[in-house]
Structure formats: structure tokens, C-alpha cells
């Protein structure tokens, strides 16, 4: 027999998140990616750029700047009613972006015996975690992703009205 092996203490951060929580976080991340991509395509269509090539520009637009750019371009290129529709989408996305940041950039830890709930800590400005945490359920995350999915559908309708999908068939 070899030397005794010391048992290591298992901290909550050593346990993986449950599949319910990770799937919900992944859904939010994916839906937000669709939203940002669609906004970039709309901007490209409005300015007459190739949407695929224009991704190099919109991929580097951080945070709310992409949504602000959509509003500005729509104001220049569209009649007021259509521009207002796109501005409403952008404003709603901006209002959801704080929660998006907390979901995607938060620090998540499992709660023992509660597979559909996790603790979320947020980062402070200088890189430390806040002392307080918030319990967030998978259902709440999925509800948030449904809100983002509504914006994605609205973007798709706008792209359809701009003739984008017909241009793909040509």
C-alpha cells in the first residue's frame, strides 16, 4: 500500500452546472447571436453592401453600437414608418442587452439538489465578483431567450420586406 491520499474538499465551483442550466444559457447565447447577425445583415442590405462581406464590419461593432447603427442607417435610408419599426427592434435589443451581458458574462455555480436553478455572480468594473449572487432558473433564462427570439423573427420579417430572401434565390 502506498501513502494515504488526502481527500480534496469539493467546492461548489468544482461541480459542473446541470444540463438544464447549460442548455438554457446556450439558448440565450445562440438567440442573441442570431439577433446580432440579422441586425448586421439589415444594415448591409440598407447600405447596399454584400451581407456576407459586411460581417467583418458588424462583427467588430461592440454592444449597443450595432443597434445604434441600425437606427441611424434606417433613418437615412427608409421612410419614417419603416425606420421606426427598425428603431423599435433596436431599442428593445438595447433594453435587453444588460441581461444578455449578465447571462453570457456572469459566473455561474450550481445549487446542490436544485438542477433547474443556479447561482449567478456578476463581475464588477475592476474584474472582481460581486459578493451577492442571484438565483436564476432555467425557465427564466428560456423566457429571456424567447424575448430575443421575437426580435429575431421581427428582423427576419424586415429582411423579407426589404427583399433580402428573394435576392438569395437569384
matplotlib code that plots the C-alpha trace (Angstrom):
import matplotlib.pyplot as plt

x = [0.0, 1.2, 1.0, -2.5, -4.2, -5.7, -9.3, -9.7, -12.6, -15.2, -16.3, -19.5, -17.4, -15.9, -19.3, -20.5, -23.7, -26.6, -27.6, -30.8, -28.9, -26.2, -28.8, -30.7, -27.5, -26.6, -30.1, -29.7, -26.3, -27.4, -30.5, -28.5, -26.0, -28.9, -30.2, -26.8, -26.2, -29.6, -29.1, -25.8, -27.5, -30.2, -27.6, -25.7, -28.9, -29.8, -26.4, -26.1, -23.2, -22.7, -24.1, -21.5, -18.6, -20.1, -20.0, -16.4, -17.6, -20.5, -18.6, -16.4, -19.3, -19.4, -22.5, -25.2, -23.2, -24.6, -28.2, -27.5, -26.0, -29.2, -31.3, -29.1, -28.9, -32.7, -33.3, -31.3, -32.4, -36.1, -39.4, -40.2, -42.7, -40.3, -37.4, -39.4, -40.1, -36.3, -35.7, -38.2, -36.3, -33.0, -34.4, -35.8, -32.5, -30.7, -33.1, -32.4, -28.6, -27.9, -29.5, -27.7, -24.4, -25.2, -26.2, -23.2, -20.5, -21.8, -20.1, -22.4, -22.4, -24.7, -27.0, -27.0, -30.2, -31.7, -30.9, -33.0, -31.6, -28.1, -26.3, -25.1, -22.5, -21.7, -18.4, -17.6, -15.8, -12.4, -12.7, -13.8, -17.0, -19.8, -20.4, -24.1, -25.4, -28.8, -30.6, -31.6, -33.8, -33.6, -37.2, -36.3, -33.3, -35.6, -38.2, -35.4, -34.4, -38.0, -37.9, -34.8, -36.3, -39.2, -36.7, -35.0, -38.4, -39.1, -35.7, -36.5, -39.8, -37.9, -35.4, -38.3, -39.9, -36.5, -36.4, -33.4, -34.7, -35.7, -32.2, -30.8, -32.7, -31.3]
y = [0.0, 3.4, 6.6, 7.7, 10.0, 13.2, 13.8, 17.0, 19.3, 19.6, 23.2, 24.2, 25.6, 22.2, 20.7, 21.2, 23.1, 20.9, 20.2, 22.2, 25.4, 25.0, 24.4, 27.5, 29.6, 28.2, 29.0, 32.7, 32.8, 31.3, 33.5, 36.7, 35.7, 35.3, 38.7, 40.4, 38.7, 39.7, 43.3, 43.3, 41.8, 44.5, 47.3, 45.7, 45.5, 49.1, 50.5, 48.2, 46.1, 42.4, 41.0, 38.2, 40.6, 43.2, 40.7, 41.7, 45.2, 44.3, 41.6, 44.3, 46.5, 46.1, 46.2, 48.7, 50.3, 47.7, 48.6, 52.3, 51.9, 50.2, 53.1, 55.6, 53.8, 53.2, 56.9, 57.8, 55.0, 54.3, 56.1, 57.2, 54.4, 51.7, 53.4, 53.5, 49.7, 49.0, 51.6, 49.8, 46.5, 48.2, 49.9, 46.6, 44.9, 47.7, 47.3, 43.5, 43.8, 44.3, 41.0, 39.4, 40.6, 39.2, 35.8, 35.5, 37.1, 36.1, 33.5, 30.5, 28.0, 25.0, 24.8, 21.4, 19.3, 22.1, 21.1, 23.8, 26.7, 28.2, 31.0, 33.8, 36.3, 39.3, 40.9, 44.4, 47.0, 46.1, 42.4, 41.1, 39.2, 40.9, 39.4, 38.9, 36.3, 35.9, 32.6, 32.2, 29.4, 27.6, 28.7, 32.4, 32.0, 30.3, 33.1, 35.6, 33.7, 33.7, 37.5, 37.6, 35.1, 37.5, 40.2, 37.7, 37.0, 40.7, 41.1, 38.3, 40.0, 43.2, 41.4, 39.8, 43.2, 44.6, 41.7, 40.0, 36.5, 36.9, 38.0, 34.8, 32.7, 34.6]
z = [0.0, -0.9, 1.2, 2.2, -0.3, 1.2, 0.3, -1.5, -0.5, -3.2, -3.6, -5.4, -8.2, -8.8, -9.6, -13.2, -14.0, -14.8, -18.4, -17.8, -16.9, -19.5, -22.2, -21.2, -21.2, -24.6, -25.9, -24.8, -26.4, -29.7, -30.0, -29.2, -31.9, -34.4, -33.4, -33.9, -37.2, -38.5, -37.5, -39.4, -42.5, -42.3, -42.1, -45.1, -47.2, -46.4, -47.4, -50.4, -49.1, -49.5, -46.2, -46.1, -46.5, -44.3, -41.4, -41.0, -40.0, -37.9, -36.0, -34.6, -33.5, -29.8, -27.6, -28.4, -31.3, -33.8, -32.7, -32.8, -36.3, -37.4, -36.2, -37.9, -41.2, -41.2, -40.5, -43.6, -46.0, -45.2, -44.9, -41.4, -40.6, -41.7, -40.0, -36.8, -37.0, -37.1, -34.4, -32.2, -32.7, -31.9, -28.8, -27.5, -28.1, -26.2, -23.3, -23.2, -23.6, -19.9, -19.0, -22.0, -20.6, -17.2, -18.7, -21.0, -18.9, -15.5, -13.3, -12.8, -10.0, -9.4, -6.4, -4.8, -5.3, -7.5, -11.1, -12.7, -10.7, -10.5, -8.7, -10.9, -9.8, -11.8, -12.4, -11.1, -13.1, -11.9, -12.5, -9.1, -8.5, -6.6, -3.2, -3.7, -6.1, -7.7, -8.1, -11.8, -13.1, -16.4, -17.0, -16.5, -19.0, -21.5, -21.1, -21.9, -24.9, -26.2, -25.9, -28.0, -30.5, -31.0, -32.1, -34.4, -36.1, -36.4, -38.1, -40.5, -41.4, -42.0, -44.2, -46.1, -46.7, -47.9, -50.5, -49.0, -49.2, -52.8, -53.6, -52.2, -54.8, -57.7]

ax = plt.figure().add_subplot(projection="3d")
ax.plot(x, y, z, "-o")
ax.set_aspect("equal")
plt.show()
